Amino acid sequence: MKPKLIRTEADYAAALRHIETLMENDPEPASPKGQELEVFTLLVEHYEEEHFPMDLPDPVSAIKFRMEQQGLKNKDLIPFIGSPSKVSEVLSGRRGLSMAMIRNLADGLAIPADVLIGRRGSRRVSAVAHA
């Protein structure tokens, strides 16, 4: 299959099938098949970005997700947010995040600052092709 811009759902489905075929052989990144896989992945990502945009999660959901991933308890957030009562208020949605909290959480838990700021209309790229 020759690489081309994906303009239709049929093109998209064909590109995904082709990516699956390429991935079955687990090509080295520098090989011709590895480079072809990268090109098709970029084409699919571009199509998905335009046709299936994903909103960023709300800040509290992102924090709770990271806590679950890392097995953290509320008390583990005290160094990033402040007192136990502040942690509780933030996680319940009764208190917003200050800039200091955002910086601390971004640095300490590797949550992107734009997620913690909660910018409306911000988008992130789908990761379907990175499977």
PyMOL commands that set and color helices and strands:
alter all, ss='L'
color gray80, all
select helices_A, chain A and resi 9-24+32-51+59-70+74-81+84-92+99-109+113-117+128-130
alter helices_A, ss='H'
color red, helices_A
select strands_A, chain A and resi 54-55+123-124
alter strands_A, ss='S'
color yellow, strands_A
deselect
rebuild
show_as cartoon
